[in-house]
Amino acid sequence: MVSKPWDAFVAFGLPLLLLAVIASMLSSGVIRNAPVAVVDQDNSAFSREAIRNMQAVPTIRVAYSPATVDEAVALMRQGKVYSIAHFPAGFSEGAYRRPEQVTVHFNGAFQTIGALSALGQNTAIAAAATSQLETRARHMGLPATGLEPPSVQVSIIGNPQLSFELFLGGLLAPGVLHLLAACSAVLAAGRLLHGGSFQNLRKVSNGRTATSLIGHLLPHFVIFTLWGLAWIGWLCGVRGWGIAGSMPLLLLGMATLIAISVILSGFLVALLGDIDMAFSATAIYSGAAIAFSNGTLPLDHGPRFARIWSDILPYTHYLRLQTGQMVTGAAPGTAWHDLFILVAIALVALILTILMVRWRAGRAPKTEALTFNLPTRGIRAAFIATFRNLPRARPVSSLLILAVVLYAFYYPAAYTGQTAVGLPVAIVTPARTPLSDKLVENLNASHALDVAAVLQTPLQARQMMRQGVIDGAIILPDNFEARLASGHPDGIAVWLNGGYLVRVTSVGKAVAGASAEVAEVALQGVPETARAAKLAPTIRQQSLFNPTQGYGDYAVPAVSLIILQQTLLLGAGVIMALRRETGAPALQASAKLGLWLALTTIGTLSCLFYFGFVFWFQDYPRAGDLWGVVLLAPVFSGSVAALGLLLGRIFDRHERVLQVLVGTSAPLFFLAGAAWPHFMMPPFLVWLAYLSPSTAAVQAFVPMNAMGASLGEVSNSVIVLCVLFIVYGGAVVAATRLRKRA
């Protein structure tokens, strides 16, 4: 396996490179100093105190103080701020007489960082509002004791720091290794296939066909299992996150996941009898495994297809096992259940693989004639020939046409539900009271939550959370209702499962809203408190460019650009590698330009298909600056096509393009800055990220589509794409001229 340079790179160099990128990208862990803006048209003691509080919040920094909201929104469209706090003129005086609001707008198109920035501003404003309320109450002669609201103590079970290094590192790296192992094993098994038959393998192995195939797959299992164990050692040992549950179960789960990856690759090759189709099937089941794993948006109440497909995919069961043992300290019984499913999948796949290999060994090989013939000169001739060859070259057409259409509807299926729905929580109360019953009613009415149990002890809640039965618990103290009415309430404890940060946000928001409503109803019996509370400044949070705060509206537009890049990049790379593999004559500069122009046209049409029909059909944010999108699409597509043509020249066979580049998709998405912001990454990594056209494309197309940004407002990203277009395109032509001189 290591005797060939490319095999050695795939086994050792590529995993090391991708894991190093993931580790470096997430090393900061917790969001710090997110740039925000403040529009202070009130210029009062209250607004100044709120701004001082914001400057003390570590998660944000007040980067801009524009005069109007429109100016602030323009800064948001340019990517310079993620949330905006607006104090309207006359707010402080008006709050004595009528309900006025401070509004915090956040960028819903980049929802993760936008919501966290808004939370930081909300916290600072709320602290100032509490101080303002106490001051006004004293002026009114109201007793301070009557103003004391119940405190809420939030505890995160596992990952109390809400670290994205632990969350995303645990989600992303195993998923990448799962895909790399699968693709590596596909090529290993495909090499033994000749004309859709294992007949030759049966001859050289003296009839022990299945045993020989397993022997060829075994090194891939060992190497990628070691990489998986190394990542666990890095994250839990070197980075110090520890293992909350059983280390043996965690390591065994990783080994089983890699075993499934390798075995399923052998099965797909044997079943389909075609290495290119096996690669496509592998990309479908393992390439989108992270999206369907319940690790981001929970699918428990999502579309039926998404739920069924999630339960089928092995990565879903591994991630649940890993989260329980690495993060939340789940009981071993829960892990054994998932491990049993993984082992069963591996055994069934192994049996089917043996049967399929023996069956295919008895089939006569068919003649294979994979080519991509092009005229050696002439822009127009090469342009036309490229389109004529697409139906004949299945590996190319499957990437440039079928994959583009398939992923337009397959990947978004994971996010059709948009928001977390029906997340199970428990209420812990020593005795049922009207207040606790009202809290149950409010939580069930929130749509996001479902009260799965009303318990008497916190220990019961902790056990249910560790078993994965509930995602959160609300713990009410003894005599809570009576003490709330007397003005001296005890605190409410809220426990949340830190293994899934998206769920933490949804559960926390719904719990806060329901608890506040219950407290407000209870305080109606205290007239002085209710009278003072009505004078408190209120805060309204508004999501811009994603009003429903849907996860699909946030994730899919950015992911679509990765899909568009990877399909075009792989298609262009396969064309060049296939020509090298078949010994096709070298192309002159004019033919190269014709091929590049044809691929750019295909990429542009794919972009317009996504940004036009697909986004309309799926109802995603679109057409904010339609003409900007139309003008920039050929630049993006040309950059990707040129890069693909350059990369394709270095591979020894066309399957190698998929083996190496498919696994880069998930890291490229996070490097693009949509889910994890660039200001949290090391500067050198951000510079490297911009070598991929998808990075600038995400920073340009998402604002133009969703936020109505103009080309001028995303000019930095436009310039990057234009430079890549010129550099990569020039390199394609220069490579031809250099070869002619040589």
C-alpha positions in Angstrom: 0.0 0.0 0.0 2.8 2.4 0.8 5.0 1.4 -2.1 3.3 3.9 -4.4 3.6 7.7 -3.7 -0.1 8.4 -4.1 -1.1 5.5 -1.9 1.3 6.6 0.8 -0.1 10.2 0.6 -3.7 9.0 0.9 -2.9 6.8 3.9 -0.6 9.2 5.8 -0.3 12.6 4.2 -3.9 13.5 3.5 -5.3 12.5 6.9 -2.5 14.3 8.7 -3.1 17.4 6.5 -6.9 17.5 7.1 -6.8 16.7 10.8 -4.1 19.4 11.2 -6.4 21.9 9.4 -9.3 20.9 11.6 -7.2 21.1 14.8 -5.8 24.5 13.9 -9.1 25.9 12.7 -10.9 25.1 16.0 -8.0 25.7 18.4 -9.6 28.9 19.8 -12.6 26.9 20.9 -14.9 29.6 22.2 -16.1 32.6 20.3 -14.2 35.8 21.4 -14.4 39.4 20.3 -17.0 39.1 17.6 -17.4 42.5 16.0 -20.8 44.2 16.7 -22.2 47.7 16.1 -24.2 50.0 18.4 -26.6 52.6 17.1 -27.1 54.9 20.1 -29.7 57.5 19.1 -30.8 57.8 22.8 -27.4 58.9 24.2 -28.7 58.4 27.7 -27.2 57.1 31.0 -28.9 53.7 30.3 -27.5 53.3 26.7 -24.0 54.4 27.9 -24.1 51.8 30.7 -25.3 49.1 28.3 -22.4 49.9 25.9 -19.9 49.8 28.8 -21.3 46.4 29.7 -20.9 45.2 26.1 -17.3 46.3 26.1 -16.8 44.0 29.2 -18.4 41.0 27.5 -15.6 38.7 26.2 -17.6 37.2 23.3 -18.1 40.6 21.6 -16.4 43.9 20.8 -18.0 47.1 19.9 -16.3 47.7 16.5 -18.6 50.4 15.0 -20.9 53.1 16.2 -22.8 54.2 13.1 -25.4 57.0 13.3 -28.3 55.1 11.8 -29.6 51.5 11.5 -29.2 51.6 7.7 -25.5 52.4 8.0 -25.2 49.5 10.5 -27.0 47.1 8.2 -24.7 48.1 5.4 -21.8 47.1 7.7 -23.5 43.8 8.3 -23.8 43.2 4.5 -20.1 43.9 4.1 -19.4 41.2 6.8 -17.9 43.7 9.2 -20.4 43.1 12.1 -22.6 40.2 13.1 -25.2 42.0 15.3 -26.5 45.5 15.9 -28.0 47.0 19.1 -30.3 50.0 18.4 -31.3 52.4 21.2 -34.0 54.7 19.6 -34.1 58.4 20.2 -36.0 59.4 23.3 -36.0 55.8 24.6 -35.1 56.6 28.2 -37.8 59.2 28.7 -40.4 57.2 26.7 -39.9 54.0 28.8 -41.5 55.8 31.8 -44.8 56.2 29.9 -45.1 53.6 27.1 -43.5 50.3 26.2 -40.3 51.0 24.2 -37.8 48.5 23.0 -34.1 48.2 22.4 -33.7 46.1 19.3 -30.8 43.7 18.7 -30.6 42.7 15.1 -28.3 39.8 14.2 -27.2 38.3 10.9 -29.3 35.2 10.4 -27.5 34.3 7.1 -24.5 33.5 9.3 -26.6 32.3 12.2 -24.1 30.6 14.5 -21.9 33.7 15.1 -24.8 36.1 14.6 -26.9 34.5 17.4 -23.9 34.3 19.7 -23.1 38.0 19.1 -26.7 39.0 19.8 -26.6 37.0 23.0 -23.6 39.0 24.2 -25.4 42.3 23.4 -28.6 41.1 25.0 -26.8 40.1 28.2 -25.1 43.5 28.5 -28.4 45.4 27.8 -30.3 43.3 30.3 -27.8 44.0 33.0 -28.2 47.7 32.4 -32.0 47.4 32.3 -32.0 45.7 35.7 -29.9 48.6 37.1 -32.3 51.1 35.5 -35.3 49.4 36.9 -34.0 49.5 40.4 -33.2 53.2 40.1 -36.7 54.0 38.8 -38.3 51.9 41.5 -36.5 53.9 44.2 -37.7 57.1 42.6 -41.2 55.7 42.8 -40.8 54.7 46.4 -41.2 51.0 45.7 -39.5 48.5 48.0 -36.5 46.7 46.4 -37.5 43.4 47.9 -40.6 43.4 45.7 -38.5 43.6 42.6 -36.4 40.5 43.1 -36.9 38.1 40.1 -36.1 34.5 40.3 -32.5 33.8 39.2 -31.8 31.1 36.6 -28.7 29.0 37.0 -27.8 27.2 33.7 -25.5 24.2 33.9 -24.2 22.4 30.8 -23.8 18.7 31.3 -20.6 18.0 29.3 -18.8 20.8 27.5 -19.7 23.5 30.1 -17.5 26.0 28.2 -19.7 25.5 25.1 -16.5 24.9 23.2 -16.7 24.6 19.5 -13.4 22.7 19.5 -15.0 19.8 21.4 -18.3 20.0 19.5 -17.1 20.6 15.9 -13.9 18.6 16.4 -15.9 15.6 17.6 -18.4 16.0 14.8 -16.1 16.9 11.9 -12.9 14.8 12.2 -14.5 11.4 12.6 -16.8 12.2 9.7 -13.8 13.1 7.5 -11.9 9.9 8.5 -15.1 7.9 7.8 -15.2 9.3 4.2 -11.4 9.0 3.6 -11.3 5.4 4.7 -14.3 4.6 2.5 -12.8 6.3 -0.6 -9.4 4.7 0.0 -11.0 1.3 0.3 -13.1 1.8 -2.9 -9.9 2.3 -4.9 -8.3 -0.7 -3.2 -11.2 -3.0 -4.1 -11.7 -1.4 -7.5 -8.1 -2.2 -8.6 -9.0 -5.9 -8.3 -12.0 -5.4 -10.6 -11.4 -5.9 -14.4 -14.3 -5.3 -16.7 -16.8 -5.6 -13.9 -15.5 -9.0 -12.9 -13.3 -10.5 -10.1 -12.5 -13.5 -12.4 -8.8 -12.6 -12.5 -8.7 -12.2 -8.8 -10.1 -15.7 -8.4 -7.3 -17.1 -10.6 -4.4 -15.4 -8.8 -5.8 -16.2 -5.3 -6.5 -19.9 -6.1 -10.2 -19.4 -5.7 -10.0 -17.6 -2.3 -11.5 -14.5 -3.8 -13.2 -13.1 -0.7 -10.2 -13.8 1.5 -7.9 -12.0 -0.9 -10.2 -9.0 -1.1 -10.4 -8.7 2.7 -6.6 -8.9 2.8 -6.4 -5.9 0.4 -8.8 -4.0 2.6 -7.3 -4.8 6.0 -4.4 -2.3 5.8 -6.9 0.5 5.2 -8.8 -0.5 8.3 -5.7 -0.5 10.4 -4.3 2.8 9.2 -7.5 4.8 9.4 -8.4 3.3 12.8 -5.0 4.5 14.1 -5.8 7.9 12.7 -9.1 7.9 14.5 -7.5 6.8 17.8 -4.8 9.5 17.3 -7.6 12.2 16.9 -9.3 11.0 20.1 -5.9 11.2 21.8 -5.3 14.7 20.5 -8.8 16.0 21.4 -9.2 14.3 24.8 -5.6 14.0 25.9 -3.4 16.7 24.4 -6.2 19.4 24.3 -7.4 18.2 27.7 -11.1 17.7 27.1 -11.0 14.3 28.8 -13.4 11.3 28.4 -16.5 11.5 30.5 -17.5 7.9 29.9 -15.7 4.7 28.9 -12.5 4.9 26.9 -12.6 1.3 25.8 -16.1 1.7 24.4 -15.1 4.9 22.7 -12.1 3.4 21.0 -14.0 0.3 20.1 -16.7 2.5 18.5 -14.1 4.3 16.4 -12.6 1.0 15.2 -16.0 -0.4 14.3 -16.9 2.8 12.3 -13.7 2.5 10.2 -14.4 -1.3 9.7 -17.9 -0.5 8.4 -16.4 2.2 6.1 -13.9 -0.3 4.6 -16.3 -3.2 4.3 -19.1 -1.2 2.7 -16.6 0.0 0.1 -15.8 -3.6 -0.8 -19.5 -4.3 -0.9 -20.3 -1.4 -3.2 -17.6 -2.3 -5.6 -18.7 -5.9 -5.7 -22.4 -5.0 -6.0 -22.1 -2.3 -8.7 -19.2 -3.8 -10.6 -17.9 -0.3 -11.4 -15.4 1.7 -9.4 -16.8 5.1 -10.5 -20.3 4.1 -9.5 -19.0 2.8 -6.2 -17.3 6.2 -5.6 -20.5 8.0 -6.3 -22.5 5.7 -3.9 -19.8 6.2 -1.2 -20.0 10.0 -1.6 -23.8 9.8 -1.2 -23.9 7.7 2.0 -20.7 9.0 3.8 -20.2 12.4 2.2 -23.4 13.7 3.8 -23.3 11.6 6.9 -22.5 14.6 9.1 -25.6 16.4 7.9 -27.9 13.4 8.6 -26.3 12.4 11.9 -28.4 14.5 14.3 -25.2 16.3 15.3 -26.4 19.6 13.9 -30.1 20.0 13.4 -31.9 17.2 15.2 -34.1 15.1 12.9 -36.3 13.4 15.6 -39.4 15.2 14.2 -38.0 16.0 10.8 -39.2 14.6 7.4 -39.7 10.8 7.2 -37.0 10.3 4.6 -34.4 12.2 6.7 -35.3 10.2 9.8 -35.1 6.9 8.1 -31.9 7.7 6.3 -30.3 9.0 9.5 -31.2 5.7 11.3 -29.7 3.7 8.4 -26.4 5.6 8.3 -23.7 4.1 10.6 -22.2 7.5 11.4 -25.4 8.5 13.2 -24.9 5.6 15.7 -21.2 6.2 16.1 -21.7 9.9 16.8 -24.3 9.1 19.5 -21.9 6.7 21.1 -19.0 9.1 20.9 -21.0 12.0 22.4 -22.3 9.9 25.2 -18.8 8.5 26.1 -16.7 11.5 25.3 -18.9 14.4 26.4 -21.9 13.6 28.6 -20.8 10.5 30.4 -23.7 8.3 29.3 -24.3 5.0 30.9 -22.4 2.1 29.2 -25.7 0.4 28.3 -26.6 3.2 25.8 -23.2 2.9 24.2 -23.5 -0.9 23.9 -26.8 -0.5 22.1 -25.2 1.7 19.4 -22.1 -0.5 19.3 -24.3 -3.5 18.7 -26.0 -1.8 15.8 -22.6 -0.9 14.3 -21.2 -4.4 14.7 -24.4 -5.8 13.1 -24.0 -3.5 10.1 -20.4 -4.5 9.7 -21.2 -8.3 9.9 -24.1 -8.0 7.5 -22.0 -5.9 5.1 -19.2 -8.4 5.3 -21.4 -11.4 4.6 -23.0 -9.6 1.6 -19.6 -8.6 0.4 -18.3 -12.2 0.4 -21.4 -13.4 -1.5 -21.2 -10.6 -4.1 -17.5 -11.1 -4.6 -18.0 -14.8 -5.3 -20.8 -14.0 -7.6 -18.9 -11.4 -9.6 -15.9 -13.7 -9.8 -18.0 -16.0 -11.9 -18.9 -13.3 -14.4 -16.8 -12.8 -17.6 -15.1 -9.4 -17.8 -16.5 -6.8 -20.2 -14.4 -4.6 -22.4 -13.8 -1.2 -20.8 -13.3 1.9 -23.0 -13.2 5.0 -20.9 -11.9 8.0 -22.9 -12.4 11.7 -23.2 -11.3 12.5 -26.8 -10.8 16.1 -27.7 -9.2 17.8 -30.7 -5.7 19.0 -29.9 -6.3 22.5 -31.1 -9.1 25.0 -31.7 -11.2 26.8 -29.1 -14.5 26.2 -30.8 -13.7 22.6 -31.6 -12.7 21.7 -28.1 -15.7 23.6 -26.6 -18.2 21.6 -28.7 -16.3 18.3 -28.3 -16.5 18.7 -24.5 -20.3 18.7 -24.5 -20.4 15.8 -27.0 -18.2 13.7 -24.8 -20.3 14.2 -21.6 -22.9 11.4 -22.4 -20.1 9.0 -23.4 -17.8 9.6 -20.3 -19.9 8.4 -17.4 -17.5 9.4 -14.7 -17.5 13.0 -15.9 -21.2 13.3 -16.7 -22.1 11.8 -13.3 -20.2 14.6 -11.6 -21.0 17.5 -13.8 -24.7 16.7 -14.3 -26.2 13.9 -12.2 -24.4 14.9 -8.9 -25.3 18.5 -9.3 -29.0 17.7 -9.7 -29.0 14.9 -7.0 -27.3 17.0 -4.3 -29.7 19.9 -5.0 -32.5 17.9 -3.4 -30.6 15.2 -1.4 -28.5 17.3 1.0 -31.2 19.9 1.9 -33.5 17.0 3.0 -31.5 16.9 6.2 -32.6 20.5 7.0 -36.2 20.6 5.6 -37.4 20.9 9.2 -35.5 24.1 9.5 -35.7 24.4 13.4 -35.4 22.0 16.3 -38.9 20.6 17.1 -40.2 18.5 20.0 -36.9 18.3 21.9 -37.5 16.2 25.1 -37.0 17.9 28.4 -38.0 17.1 32.0 -39.3 19.2 34.9 -38.1 18.4 38.4 -40.4 19.5 41.2 -40.9 18.0 44.7 -44.6 18.5 44.4 -47.0 19.3 41.5 -48.3 22.8 41.8 -50.4 25.1 39.6 -47.1 26.9 38.7 -45.4 23.7 37.6 -48.4 22.6 35.6 -48.4 26.0 33.9 -44.7 25.6 33.1 -45.4 22.2 31.5 -48.2 23.8 29.5 -46.0 26.7 28.3 -43.1 24.4 27.4 -45.3 22.1 25.3 -46.8 25.1 23.6 -43.3 26.4 22.6 -43.2 23.9 19.7 -39.5 23.5 20.2 -39.9 21.4 23.4 -41.8 18.4 24.6 -42.1 17.7 28.3 -41.2 14.0 28.4 -41.3 13.6 32.2 -42.1 15.4 35.5 -39.7 14.0 38.0 -39.2 14.4 41.8 -35.4 14.3 42.1 -32.5 15.9 40.1 -30.7 12.5 40.1 -33.5 11.1 37.9 -33.1 13.9 35.4 -29.3 13.5 35.3 -29.7 9.8 34.5 -32.2 10.4 31.8 -30.0 13.1 30.2 -26.9 10.8 30.2 -29.0 8.1 28.6 -30.0 10.5 25.9 -33.7 10.3 26.8 -33.9 14.1 27.4 -32.0 17.1 26.2 -32.6 19.3 29.2 -34.1 19.6 32.7 -35.7 22.4 34.6 -35.4 22.1 38.4 -37.8 24.0 40.6 -36.9 24.3 44.4 -39.2 23.6 47.3 -41.9 26.2 47.9 -40.9 28.0 44.8 -44.4 29.5 44.1 -44.9 30.9 47.6 -41.4 32.4 47.7 -41.9 34.0 44.3 -45.1 35.7 45.4 -43.4 37.0 48.6 -40.6 38.7 46.6 -37.8 36.4 47.8 -37.8 33.5 45.2 -35.2 30.8 45.1 -33.4 30.2 41.9 -34.3 27.9 39.0 -31.7 25.4 37.8 -31.6 24.5 34.1 -29.5 21.6 32.9 -28.7 21.3 29.2 -26.9 18.6 27.2 -23.7 20.2 26.0 -23.0 17.5 23.5 -25.2 19.1 20.9 -24.7 22.9 20.8 -27.6 23.5 18.3 -30.0 21.8 20.8 -28.6 23.7 23.7 -29.5 27.0 22.0 -33.0 25.8 21.2 -33.7 24.3 24.6 -32.3 27.3 26.4 -34.3 29.8 24.4 -37.6 28.0 24.9 -37.0 27.4 28.6 -36.1 31.0 29.2 -39.3 32.2 27.4 -41.6 29.7 29.2 -40.1 30.4 32.7 -40.3 34.2 32.2 -44.0 33.9 31.3 -44.7 31.8 34.3 -42.9 34.2 36.6 -44.8 37.1 35.1 -48.1 35.5 35.7 -47.2 34.7 39.3 -46.0 38.2 40.0 -49.4 39.6 38.9 -50.5 39.1 42.5 -47.9 41.6 43.7 -49.2 45.0 42.3 -46.1 47.1 43.2 -43.8 44.6 41.5 -45.9 44.4 38.4 -46.2 48.2 38.3 -42.4 48.6 38.4 -41.7 45.8 36.0 -43.8 47.5 33.4 -41.4 50.4 33.4 -38.4 48.1 32.7 -36.7 48.7 29.3 -37.5 45.7 27.1 -35.3 44.0 24.5 -36.5 42.7 21.1 -34.2 40.4 19.1 -34.6 40.3 15.4 -33.0 38.0 12.9 -32.1 39.8 9.7 -31.9 38.0 6.3 -33.3 34.8 7.9 -36.5 35.8 9.7 -37.6 32.2 10.5 -34.1 31.5 12.0 -34.2 28.2 10.0 -31.1 26.1 10.0 -31.6 25.2 6.4 -31.9 28.8 5.3 -28.6 29.4 7.0 -26.6 26.2 6.1 -27.8 25.2 2.7 -26.9 28.4 0.7 -23.3 28.1 1.9 -23.1 24.3 1.5 -24.5 24.7 -2.0 -21.3 26.6 -3.0 -19.2 23.7 -1.7 -21.3 21.3 -3.8 -21.0 23.5 -6.9 -17.3 23.7 -6.4 -16.6 20.1 -5.7 -18.7 18.7 -8.5 -17.0 21.0 -11.1 -13.5 20.6 -9.5 -13.8 16.8 -9.6 -15.3 16.8 -13.1 -12.5 18.9 -14.5 -9.9 16.9 -12.6 -11.3 13.6 -13.9 -11.1 14.8 -17.5 -7.5 15.6 -17.2 -6.5 12.5 -15.2 -8.5 10.3 -17.6 -6.7 11.7 -20.6 -3.3 11.1 -18.9 -4.4 7.6 -17.9 -5.4 6.7 -21.5 -2.4 8.3 -23.1 -4.4 10.9 -25.0 -2.4 13.4 -27.0 -1.5 16.7 -25.4 -3.8 19.7 -25.9 -2.6 22.9 -27.4 -3.3 26.2 -25.7 -6.4 26.9 -27.9 -7.9 23.5 -27.1 -7.2 24.0 -23.4 -9.0 27.3 -23.6 -12.0 25.7 -25.3 -12.2 23.0 -22.6 -11.9 25.6 -19.9 -14.6 27.7 -21.5 -16.9 24.7 -21.7 -16.4 23.7 -18.1 -16.9 27.4 -17.1 -20.2 27.4 -19.0 -21.3 24.2 -17.3 -20.4 25.6 -13.9 -22.2 28.8 -14.6 -25.4 27.1 -15.6 -25.1 24.9 -12.4 -24.8 28.1 -10.3 -27.9 29.6 -12.0 -29.8 26.4 -11.6 -29.1 26.4 -7.8 -29.5 30.2 -7.2 -32.5 30.4 -9.4 -34.7 27.2 -9.5 -33.4 25.2 -6.5 -33.4 28.1 -4.0 -36.9 29.1 -5.3 -38.2 25.5 -5.1 -36.7 25.0 -1.6 -37.7 28.5 -0.6 -34.2 29.5 0.5 -33.0 33.2 0.6 -32.3 34.3 -3.0 -32.0 37.0 -5.6 -31.0 39.8 -3.2 -28.7 41.1 -5.9 -29.6 39.1 -9.0 -27.4 40.8 -11.5 -24.4 40.6 -9.1 -25.0 36.9 -8.8 -25.2 36.5 -12.6 -22.1 38.5 -13.2 -20.0 36.7 -10.6 -21.1 33.1 -11.4 -18.8 32.8 -14.4 -15.8 34.1 -12.5 -16.3 31.6 -9.7 -17.0 28.8 -12.1 -13.9 29.7 -14.2 -11.7 29.7 -11.1 -12.9 26.3 -10.1 -12.7 24.8 -13.6 -9.1 26.0 -14.0 -8.1 24.7 -10.6 -9.6 21.3 -11.5 -7.7 21.2 -14.8 -4.5 21.9 -13.0 -5.0 19.4 -10.2 -6.1 16.7 -12.7 -2.7 16.8 -14.3 -1.0 15.5 -11.2 -3.0 12.3 -10.7 -2.0 8.9 -12.2 -5.6 7.7 -12.7 -9.0 9.3 -12.8 -10.4 7.5 -9.7 -7.6 9.1 -7.7 -9.2 12.5 -8.1 -12.2 11.4 -6.2 -10.2 9.5 -3.6 -8.2 12.5 -2.7 -10.5 15.5 -3.2 -13.9 14.2 -1.9 -12.7 14.1 1.7 -11.8 17.8 1.6 -15.4 18.9 1.2 -16.4 19.2 4.9 -13.2 21.1 5.9 -13.6 23.5 3.0 -17.1 24.3 4.2 -15.9 25.3 7.6 -12.8 27.1 6.2 -15.2 29.2 4.2 -16.3 31.0 7.3 -20.0 30.4 7.3 -20.2 28.1 10.4 -16.9 29.1 12.1 -15.8 32.7 11.6 -12.5 33.7 10.1 -11.6 36.0 12.9 -11.4 32.9 15.2 -8.9 31.1 12.8 -5.1 31.6 12.6 -4.3 34.2 10.0 -2.1 31.8 7.9 -5.0 29.3 7.7 -7.4 32.0 6.5 -4.9 32.9 3.7 -4.7 29.3 2.7 -8.5 29.0 2.8 -8.8 31.7 0.2 -6.8 29.6 -2.3 -10.0 27.6 -2.6 -12.6 29.6 -4.7 -15.4 28.4 -2.4 -14.1 30.6 0.5 -14.5 33.9 -1.4 -17.7 32.5 -3.1 -19.4 31.9 0.3 -18.4 35.4 1.5 -19.8 36.9 -1.7 -22.8 34.8 -2.9 -24.4 34.3 0.5 -24.6 38.1 1.2 -25.7 38.8 -2.4 -28.4 36.1 -2.4 -29.7 36.4 1.2 -28.8 39.9 2.3 -29.1 41.9 -0.9 -25.5 43.0 -0.8 -24.2 44.6 -3.9 -20.9 43.7 -5.7 -19.4 46.8 -4.2 -20.3 45.7 -0.7 -18.6 42.3 -1.2 -15.8 43.8 -3.3 -13.0 42.1 -1.3 -14.4 38.7 -2.1 -15.0 39.7 -5.7 -11.4 40.8 -6.1 -10.2 37.4 -4.6 -12.3 35.5 -7.1 -11.1 37.6 -10.0 -7.4 37.1 -8.9 -8.0 33.3 -8.7 -9.7 33.4 -12.1 -6.6 35.1 -13.6 -4.0 33.1 -11.8 -5.5 29.7 -12.2 -6.6 30.3 -15.8 -3.2 31.7 -16.6 -1.5 28.7 -15.1 -3.6 26.4 -17.4 -2.3 28.2 -20.5 1.2 28.6 -19.1 1.5 24.9 -18.3 0.8 24.2 -22.0 3.4 26.6 -23.2 6.0 25.3 -20.8 5.5 21.7 -22.0 5.8 22.9 -25.7 9.2 24.6 -24.9 10.4 21.5 -23.0 
